[in-house]
Amino acid sequence: MKRLLVLFTIISQVACNSKDTLDFKVHFNPETKYIGTIQQSSEDAFTYTGTPEFLNKLKEKGIQNPTIIKGKSRIESILNTGKLDTHEHFPIVFEITSTTDTNINKSLPAGSKVYGIGSLENPLEFDSISSKGIANGLKKDLLAAFKNIFTISTFPSKRISVGEDFSRTIPISFQIAGTTLNMDVTTSYKLLSISNGIGTFDVIQVYSISTKVNSEDITATGEGKGLLLYDIKNNYYSKYQIEMNMKTHFILNGFTLDGTTKSNLLQTNTIQREE
C-alpha cells in the first residue's frame, strides 16, 4: 500500500509539472507587492435619430450629431498584501501612484488609497477609500467599480492542458444617465502554450445587454479578443490585453440613440514577494 501511495504521489507531481499542463489558480498571495500599469484607449460614436424638433434642440445645446468621444488613460499602482491571519485572510492596500487621464474628473488622483481584505480563494473585498477631493457619493460608486474590476479578474481554479479551453459568464451592473444596466460578459480562455514559467492564453469575450427601462428598449452587443500571460509561480497574470468592439441601441423618450465603442486595454503586473 505504501508503495502505491508513493507511486501515485510521483505521478501527481509529474502531472502538475508537465510541460503541457498547468494548475490555473489566479489569486493574490499574502506578503506580496503587485506593481501594476493599466493603459486604456477608447472611441465612442453616438448618433441620434428623432423628429426635426428634437434634432434642432440638440443643435441649440451644442450637441453634435454624431457625437464622437475619445479618451486615453494610464494608471500606475501598487497593491500591497499583508500577513495571512488565522482565518485565511490578509489586509490589502491598493495605491494609485500615477495617473494620466483625458477624463481626469472620473479618476482617482495619484496618492489615493483603497483598503480591503483578501483571501486565497475569494475575490478582494474593498471597504474604504482615502482620497482628497472625492465626495462620499463618488467614493461609493468607485468602490462598486473596483468590485466589478476584481470580480472579472477572478478565475475558477482548474488543471488545464495546452489546446484546452474554458468559459465563464459574469454579470456586471453599471449606470448610464442614472439608469442601471445589467450586462453579461462571457469570456473564453484557450491555453496556447507553456514556456519559461508562463502560460499563454488566447482570450475571446462576448458582451450582451437586452433590457427595458420604463418600457423602452435598450440593447447592446459586442466582442473582444486578446491575450493573457499567466505567471505560474506567482498565481497571477503578468499581462492581460483585450481589444473590444460594441454596438448599442437605445430607444428613450421618443428618440433613438445608436452607438459604437472601440477600446483597447493593456494591463501589466510585476510581482515581488517578501522574503
PyMOL commands that set and color helices and strands:
alter all, ss='L'
color gray80, all
select helices_A, chain A and resi 2-16+52-60+104-106+136-152
alter helices_A, ss='H'
color red, helices_A
select strands_A, chain A and resi 21-24+32-49+67-81+89-101+113-119+125-130+158-161+165-176+179-195+198-213+216-231+236-252+255-273
alter strands_A, ss='S'
color yellow, strands_A
deselect
rebuild
show_as cartoon
